[in-house]
Amino acid sequence: MMEYSVKQICEITGGKLLFGSPDTLLHHITFDSRTMLGDDLFVPVPGEKVDGHRFIGGAFACGAAASLTAKEDAVPSGDALPEDRAVILVDDTFEALQTIGRVRREQELKMPMVGITGSVGKTTTREMTMAALSAGGRVTGSIKNMNSQLGVPVTLCHMDETADFAVAEMGISLPGEMERLAAMVQPDVAVVTNIGVAHIENLGSREGICREKMKITERLPEGGAAVLNGDEPLLREFAKDKPFRTVFYGLGEGCDVTAKDIDLGESASFTAVFAPSLYGEEKEVFVQLTVPGEHHVVDALAALAAAAVLGVDAEDAAAELASFGGFARRWERIPLESLLLIDDSYNANPVSMKASLASFARVAADRRIAVLADMLELGPDGPAMHRSVGEFAAALPIDLFITYGTAIEEADAAISEAGKNVLHAKDAEDAARILGEIAAGGDAVLLKGSNSMHLDIIRKRLSEEMK
């Protein structure tokens, strides 16, 4: 973890100490006033709806040792400001936070850094990459969903500087964000999982998304490498005649790391094939995963490719991948008393929706029920994308669909036209009610939709009713 004095934070940010001791030591950094770990620096960041400066007093009450501020009048006065707490005045708290993260990377995080971006599969690929790299040493990396302009500098400050490898997830939704992230992370290996349509409203087109994502490579050092999904033509085209080393992974032809003998049962397995350029000779290694689906095979190939670039033994990396068991709300299997609930509702876009439905179609059950909600931030092509998902879903051995939302009605139409059963609910509460009345022993239930569609309401109610 980081260890900076208040004086050092002033020097890094160009800030002025308003109150407190310059010798106060800081070991954690946060922009959430409720999440103090001890010896914290609180960074109040102005948001669209709420200005974090309102919570400086609350941060101190929860144990913060110091706070940045860009507004002197936001600092508590009198008894509201404990004598042993420090306050540092800076021009811009958002810029200061990113500067602290960048300096920590440059001065203390000297290990090889893997940066991971893409429209789909970033977090799974991050976790699989950390597992694969652990075969070659200690790994530190991003936690939870800390992949944004705010989350990345916090991640960098909390990384273990004694680790052998570091992995940082990097997510963008607006033009210009990747330059900022890359300036902080400064990856030695840049992994791009795919180019989808998430945030296409803001980035204009898939080509625009590709341009923004690939700015992760602009900070690659001499000898650095880009690990790219070779099944994506946009990435193949973009990588032509670039000064960095390129390693392609995927299921198609011309990939440096690919898979054969794929078994997409309840838990996927395959044989990974490595080109001679990676280990000096062609290698084949069996890989057993604990999660299903072809998309997880591809994520595993990305992790193995990154490990190969950094010199980790292929057999050892493959063995460590078996330790990856998924995580909350990303294909999370929840066995209830008489049925299986699969919560894949962390987020949704056309690619992840189809991948989830395809995996669900292979789940052993007396009856499969898919609960689907809107996919958001798809721009003007959203209706066509929802209909495409509906057409895809209708061709699968799924017995019943329960949907809610406005955009998903396009999928409803495609499912109904194919002769499949679909029930449209008013909202999450209504969908939970319908599911509660229909679900029975032996069923498998899938929850899939964008995070803000509140599928957690359905999970909670079904879990309570089926205990």
N, C-alpha and C positions, 0 to 999 in steps of 0.2 A: 504494500500500500504506500501511498505517498507520505512524505514527512516534510512539510514546509512550515517555517515560522511565519508569523504575520508580517514580519519585515520582508521576508523573501517574496510573499504574495504581493506586497506593495511594489517591490522591484520588478517582478514579472509583469504586473498589470499597469505599471505607471501610476499606481494609486496613492492616495494620501491617507495616513492613519488619523482618524478623527478621535477615536477613543480606544483605550485599552493598551496592553503591553505589546511591543514589537516582538517579544520573545515567546509569546504564546504559540505552542506547536499545534499544527493541524494535520490530521491523518485521514480525514474523509471530506468529501465535497458533495453537495446536494442542492437541487433546486426545489425540493419538496420539503416544506417546513415541518412535515409530520414524520420524517424518516431520519432521525438522528441516530448515529451509531456511536458517537463519542468523539470529542475533539474535531467537530465538524465545522467546515466553512459553508455557510448558507449563501447561495447566489440567487437573489430575487430577480426573476426575469419577467419583463412585461409580456403579457399574452394578449390574444385577441379579445378575451372577455374579462380577464382578471390580471391585475398587476401584482407580481410577486412581492413588491415593496410593502404591500399591505400586511404581509405575514412575517416581517422581520421580528417583531415582538413575539409572535408565536413560535418562531424558530428558536429564539433565546429561551423561551419558557420550556421548550422540549429538549434543551440541552446543547444548542449550538454554541461553539466557542467563539465564533467570529462570523461576521456577515459583510458582504460587499453591499454597496448602495450607490446608485447614481443620483439619488435625491436626498439631500441632507435633511429635508423636512420630514422624511419618512422614518427617520431614526427615532426610536422611543426615547423619551427624556425622563429625568428624575428617577424614581424608584423602578420604573418600567425597564430601565437598562441596567442590568447587573454590573457591578464595578469590575468584575474579572473578565468581562467580554469585550471583544474588539470589534470596531467598525471601520471599514476601509472605503473611502470615497473613490469611485472610478468614473470615467466618462460614460461607459456603456457596459452594463453587467453581462450582457450576452457575449460581447466581444471579449470581455475579460475571462469568462468561463472557457471560451475556445482557446484563448492564448495560454491559459494554464494547462489545458490538455495537450496542446502542441509542445510546449516547453517540457512537460513531463516525458513525452515521447522522445524528444530530441536528447534530453539530458540523462534519462534514467532507464528507458526501455530499449536496451541495446540488442535484444534478441531478434531473430527473424520474425517479421510481422506479416500475417496473412490477412488481407482485407477481402471481405466477401460482400458482393452486391448482386442484384438481379431482381426481376419482377416477382418471382415465385421461388420458394424453397430456401430463402436465405438462412433462416434460423435452423432448419433441419440440417442444411449443409454445414453451417457453423458448428453445430454440435457433433456431427459426424467427423468433421475435420479435426476438432479438438480430440475426439476419441482416437482417430488414426495417428495423429501426431504424438499422442501420449505413449506410443510404442517407442518413440525415440527420445523421450525426456519429459520434463515437467511442462505443463501447458497452462497458460493463463488466458482469459478471454472475456468477451461480452457475456452479460447475464440478462435474463428476461428479454425485454424488447428495447434495450438501450442502444438503439442504432441510429438515432436522429441527430440533428444539429445540437440538441441539448444532451442527449444520452451518450454520444461518443466521447466527448471530453470527460464526462464522469467515469465512463468505462476506463479510459486511459489512466485516470488518476487512481483508480482502484486496482489496476493490474499489478501483479506480483513481479517486481523487477528482477527477482532471482530465477524466474522460470527460463526454460530453454526455448520455448516458442510462445508466440502470442497470436490470438485470432480476434479480429474485430469485425462485427457485422455493420454494414453501412447502408442505410436506407434513405432514399430521396423521394420527394414528391414534387419539387419545383426546380426550374432551371437555376443553375448556379450553385446548388447545394453540394454536388459532388466535389467541386473544386475545394470547398471549405473542408469537407470531410477528409479528402485526400491530403490536404495540407496538414491536418492534425495527425492522421494515422500513418502517413508515409509508408505504405505497404511495400514489402519486398516481393510478395507474391499477391497478385490481384486475381480473385476468382469471380467470374460472372456466370451466374446460374442459367439465365435465359433473358429474353426480351419479350415481355408479355404486354398487357394493356392496362395494368394497374397504374393509376394516376395519369391516364392518357388525357384526361380533361385539362391537366396543367402542362403536360409536355408535348401535346399536339398530335403526335403520331408515333408509331412503333419506331420509325427511323429517328425521331426526336428522342425517344426514350433510350435508344441505343447510343446516340451521341452523348447523352448525359451520363449514362451508366459507365461508358468506356472512358470517361474522364478520370476514373480510378487509376488508369494506367499512366497518367501524365506525371505521377510522382514516383514511378518505378525507378530504382537506382540502376546503375550499370550492373549487369548480371542478374537483374530481377526478371520475373516471369509473369505472364498472364496465362491463367488457366481458364479456358473458355469452353462453353458448350458447343461442341462441333456440329451438333444437329441443328443449330440456329444459323441460317444463311446470313443474316445481318451481322452476326459476330464474325463469321468467316470473312466476309467482305471487308469489314472494318479493320481486321487485323492484318490485312495485306500491306506489305512494305513498311511495317512499323519497326522501330529500332529495338523493341524488346523481344525477348524469347517468348514464343507462344507454344502452349501445350493444349491440345484439344482432347476433350473427353466426350463420350456419348455412345449411342447405339448404332449410329450410321457408319458409313465408310469414311476412311481417312482420319480416324481418331487415334491419338496416341495411347489413350486408355479406353478400352471398350469392354463389353460383356458378352459372353456366350453362355449357352446352356442355362438360360434364365428360367427359373421356376417361380411363378407368381402365386404360390399358395397363400395360406394364412400368414406366413412369414416368407418373404422373398429370399431367394438364394441365386447365386450365379458364379461363373468363373470370370475373374477379371483378367484381361489380357493387356500387357504393357509392351509398348514398342521398344525396340533395342535402344533408342535414343535416351531412355530414362534410366535403365540399369546396366547398359552395356551389352545386353542380350535380351531377347524376347522372354518375358516371364508370364506364367499363368498361375493364378492363385484363386483358390475357392473362397467364396465369401458367403457367410450365413448371416442374414439380418434378422432382427426381431420384429420388424414392421413390414407390412405388405405393400404391394404396388410397384409398377414400373417406374414411377416418379422417384421412389426411394432408391431404386437401383441406380438411377442417374445421379441422384444426390451423393450416393456412396462412391460413384466413379469420380466425382469432383473431389471428394475428400482424399481418395487414394492418389489422385493426380497431384494434389497439393503436397501430400506426404512424400511422394516420389521426387518432386522437384527439390524438396528440402532434405533429401537423402535418407529418409526413414525406410527401413526394410519393408518390402511389400508384404511378406507373409505375416510379419508382426503387426503391421498396420491393419491388415484384413482381419486378424484375430481380434484386435481391439474394437473393430466396428460392431462386433457381436454384443458389445456392452451398451450400445445405444438403444434405448427402449422407448423413444418418443417422449413427449412431455404434454403438459396440460393443454387441452383443447386443440391439439394437433394429432388427430387420429388417436385420441385417448379412449381406450377400451374400458368401459365401466360395467362389469358384470353385476346385474341386479338379481333379485331372487329368482325370477323366472325368465328374464330376457337379457339380451346384450345391448347396451347403449354405447354407441360410438360417437364421441363428441369431436368433430373436426371443424368447430365453428370459430376458431381464432380469427380467420378472415376468409375472404373468397374472391376469386376472379374466374374467368372462364377456364383457364388452364387448371387451376387447383380444384375447381368444382368438378370438372370432367375426370380428373385423376382420382378424386375422392369417390365419385360414383362408380368408377370402374373397379376400384378396390373393394367397395362395398358389395358389388355384384358377385364377388367371389367368397363373401363371408357365408359360412354354413349356418343356415337357419331355416325354420319351418316357413317363415314369411319375412320378407325384407320391406321395411317402411322407411322411406327417405323424407325427412322434413327439411324443406329448402326455403330459404329467404333471399331477399334481394342481394345482388352484387352491386356495390356502390362505386362511384367515381369512374364510371366507364365512358362518360361523354356521350356525344350524339349517337354513337353506334351501340349504345347500351341495349336498346330493344332487340336488335339483331343478335347480339351476343347472348342475351337471355334465351331467345328462341333457339339458337344453336345448342345451348346446354339442354333445353327441353328435348330437342330432336335426338341428341346423344343419349339422354337418360331413358327415353322411350324405347330405345333399342336394347336396353339391358334387362336382365332378369330381376327386376325390382317390382314388387307386387303392388305397392301403393305409395302415392306421393301426397304429402300434406304440405301446402305452401302458404306463404303470406308475404305481403308487400305489394307494391304497385308494379315494379319492373318485372317481377317474376311471373306476372300474368301472361307474358309472351311465351315463357316456358310452359305454363299451364296449357296454352292453346296447342302447342306442338305435342305435348304428352297426350292430350285428349284426342287429337286428330289421329294419333297412332293407336287409339283404342285402349289406352292404359287408364287406370283409375287415378284421379287426382282430386283432392279436396282442398278448396281455397279458404283459408281462415282470415278473419279480420285483422288479427295481430298476434303477437307471441302468446298472449294469455289465451286467446281463442284456440290457437294451434295446440297449446298444452292441454286444453280441455278435450279437444277432439282426439288427440293421441291417447289421453288417459282413458277415454271411452272405448277405444279400438284395440289398443295394445294388449297382447295376451302372451301366455307362456310359450316359449320357443321362438318368439320374434327377435329380430335384430332391427335396431332403430339407428339411423344416421341423422346427425344434426349438422347442417352446412349452410353458411350464409355469411355475410359481412358482419364484423364484430359489433357494429352499432345496431344490428337488427335484434339484439337481445335474446339470442337463442339460449342463453344461460337460464332464462325464466323457465323454458321447457325442460331443461336438464334438471333443475331443482325440483320442479313439480313431479316429474316422472320418477325421480329418485326417491322422493318421499312416498309416492303411491305404491311403488314396486319393492319397497324394503321387505 
